[in-house]
Amino acid sequence: MSIMENIKMAFSSLRAHKMRSLLTMLGIIIGVGSVIAVVAIGQGGEAVLKSQFAGESNTISLFYMPTDEEFQANASSLYEDPFTQEDVELLKEIPEVTRVVASSTETSMIRHREESTDTAVIGMNEVYTDVYPIDISEGRNFIAPEYISGARVGIISSNVIEDLFEEGEEPSLIGEVLYVNGQPIEIVGVYEEEAGLFSYGAKSIFIPMKTWQTIFAKNTITEVSLQTENVDELQIAGEKATKLLNDKYNKEDAYQTLNLEEIAQGIGQVTRIMTIIISSIAGVSLLVGGIGVMNIMLVSVTERTREIGLRMSIGATRGQILFQFLVEAMTLTLIGGLIGMGLGTGVSFIVSHFAGWPPLVSFPVIIGGILFSMLIGVVFGILPANKAANLNPIDALRYE
């Protein structure tokens, strides 16, 4: 008997007991669907975490950590702004560095007419948006002369508008003047705040760095990042930058680098381990489903004992009987695996849609899930198939 004839017989047997076959496949469906959904959701979450932490792959951040002696001498040194515009100009001279991103942040009250709210005021230099783009939804971005002159202009996040206008109004702040720390700022752009995992709906307003320094009467810079043309040059640029600043201020490893890509890799490793653990737990249902397949196949062998005896009496070999029931078990688990694949993919897309991250349905995981379900059919179908193959033809024909 050919493989196709065995497959046809398997489908015929499944159709003859539709409800029983469906209930038997349920464990396989849930198992395969759970594994695919968990892996897809886990990979999507990993991608979001890495993007939130890593940002641009060829960017490295600098930070200042005072030595123990310095901290003991001045406890507030940990909170002092560590960079100056002179430092930025020095860092630009490093051959591997293509851009030096500088920014400063201060929380301040902003006011529009009678309404006010606390907002993060971020001063940025002219290359900030080249590395960390701002999604302008209304108005425009800053132009070069505004950075150079320290123009009193700002780009505000859209969620600030809700705090500055009464409910029911549909205002536009473009061209309006807000007061930041008591100083007037004309709004030239509105941007959509990030909807990422770590954004927390933060309210902020961007202004040119010179404007920020004027408003808050500070010349220091709180955050500095370096960008290189080639990601392989990041480590070299970071080492040169820290050496340059430590030598300038006569410090010993006080200035260090924060490689966000390394943090992202660590996060990825943690999320992968968690995904594997959860997938393993979900995979237990596949084991339960396999036991169900074995149970129903044993029932099927008992019910079809006379059929088996009849086939043996007209020349069917034990190998053919064994293969017939193995194909039936594999067909049962394969159909369950395919349904589970569709279910798992659908669930991952739904969860990802509401969570706001990309559903990364892995093709190898899908193929692996289906093949594993077929393997379960073989493993748990061996016992019933072997029982059928070892029946005595005469006893089988006499079976009632």
One Martini backbone bead per residue (centre of mass of N, CA, C, O) as a GRO file, in nm:
protein
  400
    1MET     BB    1   0.096   0.036   0.023
    2SER     BB    2   0.076   0.356  -0.014
    3ILE     BB    3   0.104   0.661   0.121
    4MET     BB    4  -0.159   0.783   0.005
    5GLU     BB    5  -0.344   0.557   0.110
    6ASN     BB    6  -0.281   0.605   0.408
    7ILE     BB    7  -0.379   0.900   0.416
    8LYS     BB    8  -0.669   0.841   0.327
    9MET     BB    9  -0.734   0.655   0.566
   10ALA     BB   10  -0.680   0.863   0.784
   11PHE     BB   11  -0.900   1.067   0.698
   12SER     BB   12  -1.135   0.868   0.714
   13SER     BB   13  -1.106   0.815   1.020
   14LEU     BB   14  -1.140   1.112   1.113
   15ARG     BB   15  -1.424   1.158   0.983
   16ALA     BB   16  -1.570   0.929   1.149
   17HIS     BB   17  -1.437   1.102   1.417
   18LYS     BB   18  -1.456   1.417   1.464
   19MET     BB   19  -1.478   1.486   1.767
   20ARG     BB   20  -1.247   1.304   1.865
   21SER     BB   21  -1.026   1.435   1.690
   22LEU     BB   22  -1.052   1.725   1.797
   23LEU     BB   23  -0.995   1.664   2.097
   24THR     BB   24  -0.715   1.541   2.043
   25MET     BB   25  -0.592   1.805   1.898
   26LEU     BB   26  -0.609   2.024   2.122
   27GLY     BB   27  -0.330   1.988   2.255
   28ILE     BB   28  -0.167   2.057   2.000
   29ILE     BB   29  -0.285   2.334   1.943
   30ILE     BB   30  -0.209   2.467   2.212
   31GLY     BB   31   0.094   2.407   2.209
   32VAL     BB   32   0.179   2.536   1.939
   33GLY     BB   33   0.042   2.811   1.982
   34SER     BB   34   0.194   2.891   2.241
   35VAL     BB   35   0.483   2.883   2.139
   36ILE     BB   36   0.454   3.085   1.905
   37ALA     BB   37   0.340   3.322   2.071
   38VAL     BB   38   0.565   3.350   2.281
   39VAL     BB   39   0.801   3.394   2.087
   40ALA     BB   40   0.685   3.638   1.935
   41ILE     BB   41   0.641   3.820   2.181
   42GLY     BB   42   0.931   3.806   2.290
   43GLN     BB   43   1.072   3.924   2.035
   44GLY     BB   44   0.916   4.189   2.033
   45GLY     BB   45   1.001   4.283   2.317
   46GLU     BB   46   1.304   4.278   2.260
   47ALA     BB   47   1.302   4.491   2.035
   48VAL     BB   48   1.194   4.720   2.212
   49LEU     BB   49   1.408   4.722   2.432
   50LYS     BB   50   1.651   4.768   2.245
   51SER     BB   51   1.549   5.034   2.116
   52GLN     BB   52   1.523   5.196   2.382
   53PHE     BB   53   1.833   5.160   2.463
   54ALA     BB   54   2.009   5.183   2.192
   55GLY     BB   55   1.918   5.301   1.938
   56GLU     BB   56   2.176   5.383   1.789
   57SER     BB   57   2.432   5.167   1.690
   58ASN     BB   58   2.648   5.434   1.652
   59THR     BB   59   2.622   5.498   1.974
   60ILE     BB   60   2.786   5.682   2.245
   61SER     BB   61   2.800   5.737   2.589
   62LEU     BB   62   2.873   5.981   2.832
   63PHE     BB   63   3.013   5.979   3.172
   64TYR     BB   64   3.016   6.085   3.521
   65MET     BB   65   3.238   5.947   3.787
   66PRO     BB   66   3.332   6.004   4.080
   67THR     BB   67   3.553   5.969   4.299
   68ASP     BB   68   3.588   5.895   4.624
   69GLU     BB   69   3.750   6.146   4.699
   70GLU     BB   70   3.562   6.353   4.562
   71PHE     BB   71   3.302   6.274   4.713
   72GLN     BB   72   3.409   6.330   5.001
   73ALA     BB   73   3.479   6.633   4.944
   74ASN     BB   74   3.208   6.632   4.733
   75ALA     BB   75   2.884   6.525   4.739
   76SER     BB   76   2.774   6.704   4.478
   77SER     BB   77   2.943   6.589   4.228
   78LEU     BB   78   2.729   6.384   4.117
   79TYR     BB   79   2.527   6.648   4.023
   80GLU     BB   80   2.713   6.761   3.827
   81ASP     BB   81   2.780   6.907   3.537
   82PRO     BB   82   3.037   6.765   3.319
   83PHE     BB   83   2.990   6.959   3.066
   84THR     BB   84   3.115   7.151   2.792
   85GLN     BB   85   3.163   7.324   2.504
   86GLU     BB   86   3.465   7.262   2.498
   87ASP     BB   87   3.434   6.957   2.503
   88VAL     BB   88   3.282   6.930   2.238
   89GLU     BB   89   3.508   7.047   2.059
   90LEU     BB   90   3.719   6.829   2.130
   91LEU     BB   91   3.552   6.576   2.036
   92LYS     BB   92   3.541   6.661   1.729
   93GLU     BB   93   3.861   6.590   1.682
   94ILE     BB   94   3.797   6.308   1.660
   95PRO     BB   95   3.828   6.109   1.388
   96GLU     BB   96   3.580   5.896   1.445
   97VAL     BB   97   3.401   6.143   1.479
   98THR     BB   98   3.095   6.284   1.341
   99ARG     BB   99   2.922   6.327   1.615
  100VAL     BB  100   2.811   6.564   1.873
  101VAL     BB  101   2.583   6.511   2.125
  102ALA     BB  102   2.402   6.775   2.288
  103SER     BB  103   2.246   6.805   2.621
  104SER     BB  104   1.985   6.960   2.830
  105THR     BB  105   1.811   6.920   3.153
  106GLU     BB  106   1.501   7.077   3.280
  107THR     BB  107   1.270   7.137   3.523
  108SER     BB  108   0.973   7.330   3.436
  109MET     BB  109   0.760   7.591   3.421
  110ILE     BB  110   0.489   7.639   3.202
  111ARG     BB  111   0.320   7.918   3.028
  112HIS     BB  112  -0.033   7.987   2.923
  113ARG     BB  113  -0.146   8.236   3.043
  114GLU     BB  114  -0.328   8.068   3.300
  115GLU     BB  115  -0.166   7.820   3.224
  116SER     BB  116   0.013   7.534   3.378
  117THR     BB  117   0.325   7.324   3.363
  118ASP     BB  118   0.528   7.059   3.403
  119THR     BB  119   0.851   7.044   3.225
  120ALA     BB  120   1.079   6.923   3.006
  121VAL     BB  121   1.379   7.099   2.934
  122ILE     BB  122   1.547   7.082   2.612
  123GLY     BB  123   1.871   7.120   2.517
  124MET     BB  124   2.003   7.146   2.177
  125ASN     BB  125   2.191   7.069   1.924
  126GLU     BB  126   2.223   7.061   1.572
  127VAL     BB  127   2.260   6.717   1.577
  128TYR     BB  128   2.034   6.575   1.734
  129THR     BB  129   1.818   6.505   1.499
  130ASP     BB  130   2.018   6.320   1.336
  131VAL     BB  131   2.008   6.092   1.571
  132TYR     BB  132   1.725   6.206   1.718
  133PRO     BB  133   1.443   6.203   1.593
  134ILE     BB  134   1.163   6.420   1.533
  135ASP     BB  135   0.808   6.399   1.526
  136ILE     BB  136   0.663   6.614   1.323
  137SER     BB  137   0.312   6.723   1.315
  138GLU     BB  138   0.368   7.042   1.353
  139GLY     BB  139   0.531   7.244   1.164
  140ARG     BB  140   0.879   7.276   1.266
  141ASN     BB  141   1.203   7.287   1.266
  142PHE     BB  142   1.498   7.383   1.318
  143ILE     BB  143   1.733   7.622   1.230
  144ALA     BB  144   2.054   7.716   1.216
  145PRO     BB  145   2.029   8.019   1.320
  146GLU     BB  146   1.889   7.935   1.594
  147TYR     BB  147   2.136   7.801   1.718
  148ILE     BB  148   2.343   8.031   1.692
  149SER     BB  149   2.155   8.270   1.835
  150GLY     BB  150   1.940   8.171   2.042
  151ALA     BB  151   1.653   8.133   1.987
  152ARG     BB  152   1.306   8.180   2.096
  153VAL     BB  153   1.242   7.854   2.047
  154GLY     BB  154   0.997   7.574   2.008
  155ILE     BB  155   0.936   7.219   2.077
  156ILE     BB  156   0.637   7.044   2.144
  157SER     BB  157   0.451   6.827   2.304
  158SER     BB  158   0.125   6.725   2.262
  159ASN     BB  159   0.056   6.665   2.577
  160VAL     BB  160   0.075   6.965   2.677
  161ILE     BB  161  -0.181   7.090   2.557
  162GLU     BB  162  -0.386   6.961   2.757
  163ASP     BB  163  -0.275   7.151   3.005
  164LEU     BB  164  -0.328   7.448   2.843
  165PHE     BB  165  -0.627   7.349   2.787
  166GLU     BB  166  -0.942   7.314   2.764
  167GLU     BB  167  -1.189   7.113   2.741
  168GLY     BB  168  -1.277   7.097   2.380
  169GLU     BB  169  -1.040   7.215   2.268
  170GLU     BB  170  -0.862   7.296   1.937
  171PRO     BB  171  -0.555   7.372   1.938
  172SER     BB  172  -0.275   7.589   1.840
  173LEU     BB  173   0.073   7.664   1.912
  174ILE     BB  174   0.147   7.794   1.664
  175GLY     BB  175   0.294   8.108   1.747
  176GLU     BB  176   0.297   8.081   2.034
  177VAL     BB  177   0.354   8.199   2.373
  178LEU     BB  178   0.574   8.080   2.609
  179TYR     BB  179   0.671   8.030   2.956
  180VAL     BB  180   1.011   7.970   3.052
  181ASN     BB  181   1.113   8.056   3.341
  182GLY     BB  182   0.983   8.348   3.241
  183GLN     BB  183   1.046   8.294   2.935
  184PRO     BB  184   1.007   8.352   2.606
  185ILE     BB  185   0.844   8.110   2.371
  186GLU     BB  186   0.824   8.013   2.045
  187ILE     BB  187   0.613   7.806   1.868
  188VAL     BB  188   0.714   7.591   1.575
  189GLY     BB  189   0.651   7.296   1.709
  190VAL     BB  190   0.501   6.962   1.696
  191TYR     BB  191   0.524   6.654   1.877
  192GLU     BB  192   0.525   6.314   1.908
  193GLU     BB  193   0.519   6.120   2.151
  194GLU     BB  194   0.633   5.850   2.276
  195ALA     BB  195   0.508   5.489   2.280
  196GLY     BB  196   0.695   5.354   2.453
  197LEU     BB  197   0.787   5.166   2.728
  198PHE     BB  198   0.971   5.440   2.853
  199SER     BB  199   0.800   5.715   2.828
  200TYR     BB  200   0.537   5.786   3.012
  201GLY     BB  201   0.431   6.049   2.875
  202ALA     BB  202   0.633   6.265   2.830
  203LYS     BB  203   0.693   6.605   2.897
  204SER     BB  204   0.815   6.839   2.640
  205ILE     BB  205   1.078   7.085   2.547
  206PHE     BB  206   1.247   7.218   2.275
  207ILE     BB  207   1.567   7.386   2.262
  208PRO     BB  208   1.818   7.561   2.213
  209MET     BB  209   2.108   7.561   2.382
  210LYS     BB  210   2.151   7.870   2.417
  211THR     BB  211   1.871   7.919   2.530
  212TRP     BB  212   1.893   7.740   2.778
  213GLN     BB  213   2.140   7.886   2.906
  214THR     BB  214   1.992   8.155   2.939
  215ILE     BB  215   1.742   8.075   3.109
  216PHE     BB  216   1.934   7.904   3.336
  217ALA     BB  217   2.223   8.010   3.376
  218LYS     BB  218   2.399   7.793   3.196
  219ASN     BB  219   2.705   7.613   3.059
  220THR     BB  220   2.622   7.333   3.088
  221ILE     BB  221   2.626   6.973   3.020
  222THR     BB  222   2.455   6.659   3.062
  223GLU     BB  223   2.468   6.535   2.758
  224VAL     BB  224   2.681   6.291   2.575
  225SER     BB  225   2.728   6.190   2.231
  226LEU     BB  226   2.864   5.951   2.001
  227GLN     BB  227   2.929   5.939   1.646
  228THR     BB  228   2.987   5.698   1.394
  229GLU     BB  229   3.031   5.562   1.087
  230ASN     BB  230   3.143   5.308   1.238
  231VAL     BB  231   3.075   5.067   1.471
  232ASP     BB  232   3.383   4.973   1.508
  233GLU     BB  233   3.464   5.278   1.627
  234LEU     BB  234   3.341   5.313   1.910
  235GLN     BB  235   3.561   5.219   2.108
  236ILE     BB  236   3.778   5.414   2.018
  237ALA     BB  237   3.622   5.678   2.066
  238GLY     BB  238   3.568   5.628   2.368
  239GLU     BB  239   3.864   5.611   2.463
  240LYS     BB  240   3.951   5.892   2.361
  241ALA     BB  241   3.742   6.062   2.515
  242THR     BB  242   3.809   5.978   2.807
  243LYS     BB  243   4.108   6.058   2.798
  244LEU     BB  244   4.070   6.355   2.728
  245LEU     BB  245   3.900   6.433   2.984
  246ASN     BB  246   4.082   6.319   3.208
  247ASP     BB  247   4.330   6.490   3.131
  248LYS     BB  248   4.204   6.772   3.150
  249TYR     BB  249   4.094   6.710   3.471
  250ASN     BB  250   4.272   6.512   3.626
  251LYS     BB  251   4.157   6.215   3.599
  252GLU     BB  252   4.051   5.875   3.715
  253ASP     BB  253   3.807   5.737   3.546
  254ALA     BB  254   3.554   5.939   3.547
  255TYR     BB  255   3.536   5.908   3.251
  256GLN     BB  256   3.283   5.733   3.066
  257THR     BB  257   3.120   5.470   2.897
  258LEU     BB  258   2.792   5.412   2.732
  259ASN     BB  259   2.694   5.113   2.585
  260LEU     BB  260   2.383   5.047   2.460
  261GLU     BB  261   2.435   4.785   2.302
  262GLU     BB  262   2.520   4.613   2.545
  263ILE     BB  263   2.258   4.641   2.699
  264ALA     BB  264   2.079   4.518   2.479
  265GLN     BB  265   2.214   4.239   2.481
  266GLY     BB  266   2.145   4.173   2.774
  267ILE     BB  267   1.841   4.195   2.741
  268GLY     BB  268   1.816   3.980   2.521
  269GLN     BB  269   1.915   3.745   2.696
  270VAL     BB  270   1.693   3.756   2.908
  271THR     BB  271   1.444   3.730   2.717
  272ARG     BB  272   1.527   3.457   2.597
  273ILE     BB  273   1.518   3.296   2.856
  274MET     BB  274   1.220   3.355   2.922
  275THR     BB  275   1.106   3.239   2.661
  276ILE     BB  276   1.208   2.950   2.702
  277ILE     BB  277   1.064   2.893   2.967
  278ILE     BB  278   0.773   2.951   2.871
  279SER     BB  279   0.779   2.755   2.629
  280SER     BB  280   0.823   2.500   2.799
  281ILE     BB  281   0.558   2.521   2.948
  282ALA     BB  282   0.381   2.519   2.692
  283GLY     BB  283   0.500   2.237   2.590
  284VAL     BB  284   0.345   2.048   2.785
  285SER     BB  285   0.085   2.033   2.610
  286LEU     BB  286   0.215   1.847   2.403
  287LEU     BB  287   0.243   1.603   2.588
  288VAL     BB  288  -0.057   1.579   2.647
  289GLY     BB  289  -0.141   1.548   2.352
  290GLY     BB  290   0.023   1.285   2.302
  291ILE     BB  291  -0.134   1.113   2.503
  292GLY     BB  292  -0.402   1.147   2.357
  293VAL     BB  293  -0.316   1.013   2.097
  294MET     BB  294  -0.245   0.736   2.216
  295ASN     BB  295  -0.522   0.676   2.334
  296ILE     BB  296  -0.692   0.694   2.067
  297MET     BB  297  -0.526   0.479   1.911
  298LEU     BB  298  -0.594   0.243   2.098
  299VAL     BB  299  -0.894   0.257   2.044
  300SER     BB  300  -0.873   0.220   1.737
  301VAL     BB  301  -0.746  -0.062   1.742
  302THR     BB  302  -0.977  -0.200   1.892
  303GLU     BB  303  -1.205  -0.129   1.686
  304ARG     BB  304  -1.002  -0.251   1.431
  305THR     BB  305  -0.935  -0.554   1.457
  306ARG     BB  306  -1.083  -0.692   1.220
  307GLU     BB  307  -0.950  -0.520   0.999
  308ILE     BB  308  -0.664  -0.617   1.056
  309GLY     BB  309  -0.717  -0.920   1.012
  310LEU     BB  310  -0.811  -0.891   0.720
  311ARG     BB  311  -0.550  -0.768   0.603
  312MET     BB  312  -0.364  -1.002   0.687
  313SER     BB  313  -0.522  -1.233   0.530
  314ILE     BB  314  -0.448  -1.067   0.237
  315GLY     BB  315  -0.115  -0.975   0.298
  316ALA     BB  316  -0.051  -0.793   0.523
  317THR     BB  317   0.195  -0.656   0.688
  318ARG     BB  318   0.330  -0.545   0.976
  319GLY     BB  319   0.458  -0.290   0.851
  320GLN     BB  320   0.194  -0.179   0.722
  321ILE     BB  321   0.034  -0.153   0.982
  322LEU     BB  322   0.231   0.030   1.130
  323PHE     BB  323   0.231   0.260   0.915
  324GLN     BB  324  -0.070   0.328   0.918
  325PHE     BB  325  -0.081   0.430   1.223
  326LEU     BB  326   0.140   0.639   1.202
  327VAL     BB  327   0.006   0.817   0.986
  328GLU     BB  328  -0.244   0.878   1.155
  329ALA     BB  329  -0.095   1.019   1.388
  330MET     BB  330   0.049   1.234   1.213
  331THR     BB  331  -0.204   1.361   1.092
  332LEU     BB  332  -0.328   1.453   1.355
  333THR     BB  333  -0.083   1.639   1.443
  334LEU     BB  334  -0.057   1.811   1.188
  335ILE     BB  335  -0.330   1.948   1.199
  336GLY     BB  336  -0.288   2.064   1.479
  337GLY     BB  337  -0.033   2.229   1.406
  338LEU     BB  338  -0.164   2.413   1.191
  339ILE     BB  339  -0.377   2.536   1.373
  340GLY     BB  340  -0.176   2.639   1.588
  341MET     BB  341  -0.026   2.830   1.403
  342GLY     BB  342  -0.265   3.019   1.346
  343LEU     BB  343  -0.329   3.085   1.642
  344GLY     BB  344  -0.051   3.195   1.732
  345THR     BB  345  -0.030   3.420   1.520
  346GLY     BB  346  -0.289   3.570   1.597
  347VAL     BB  347  -0.220   3.629   1.894
  348SER     BB  348   0.044   3.787   1.842
  349PHE     BB  349  -0.092   4.018   1.681
  350ILE     BB  350  -0.288   4.113   1.898
  351VAL     BB  351  -0.089   4.170   2.128
  352SER     BB  352   0.097   4.362   1.964
  353HIS     BB  353  -0.114   4.575   1.902
  354PHE     BB  354  -0.176   4.652   2.208
  355ALA     BB  355   0.139   4.687   2.292
  356GLY     BB  356   0.316   4.828   2.049
  357TRP     BB  357   0.458   4.583   1.894
  358PRO     BB  358   0.627   4.372   1.702
  359PRO     BB  359   0.551   4.080   1.525
  360LEU     BB  360   0.787   3.805   1.555
  361VAL     BB  361   0.741   3.569   1.341
  362SER     BB  362   0.897   3.264   1.330
  363PHE     BB  363   0.967   3.042   1.089
  364PRO     BB  364   1.136   2.825   1.242
  365VAL     BB  365   0.922   2.788   1.468
  366ILE     BB  366   0.696   2.687   1.293
  367ILE     BB  367   0.840   2.444   1.172
  368GLY     BB  368   0.920   2.320   1.444
  369GLY     BB  369   0.630   2.281   1.552
  370ILE     BB  370   0.531   2.092   1.329
  371LEU     BB  371   0.754   1.875   1.352
  372PHE     BB  372   0.703   1.815   1.652
  373SER     BB  373   0.413   1.715   1.617
  374MET     BB  374   0.494   1.477   1.436
  375LEU     BB  375   0.683   1.344   1.640
  376ILE     BB  376   0.461   1.285   1.841
  377GLY     BB  377   0.308   1.095   1.654
  378VAL     BB  378   0.532   0.885   1.647
  379VAL     BB  379   0.590   0.834   1.948
  380PHE     BB  380   0.270   0.793   2.032
  381GLY     BB  381   0.220   0.577   1.784
  382ILE     BB  382   0.389   0.323   1.835
  383LEU     BB  383   0.226   0.154   2.038
  384PRO     BB  384  -0.037   0.119   1.873
  385ALA     BB  385   0.100   0.016   1.611
  386ASN     BB  386   0.237  -0.230   1.743
  387LYS     BB  387  -0.019  -0.362   1.841
  388ALA     BB  388  -0.143  -0.401   1.559
  389ALA     BB  389   0.102  -0.562   1.428
  390ASN     BB  390   0.082  -0.803   1.672
  391LEU     BB  391  -0.158  -0.926   1.575
  392ASN     BB  392  -0.354  -1.198   1.545
  393PRO     BB  393  -0.536  -1.278   1.282
  394ILE     BB  394  -0.734  -1.483   1.410
  395ASP     BB  395  -0.806  -1.319   1.664
  396ALA     BB  396  -0.903  -1.068   1.509
  397LEU     BB  397  -1.143  -1.213   1.354
  398ARG     BB  398  -1.284  -1.302   1.641
  399TYR     BB  399  -1.339  -1.024   1.719
  400GLU     BB  400  -1.606  -0.830   1.904
   0.00000   0.00000   0.00000
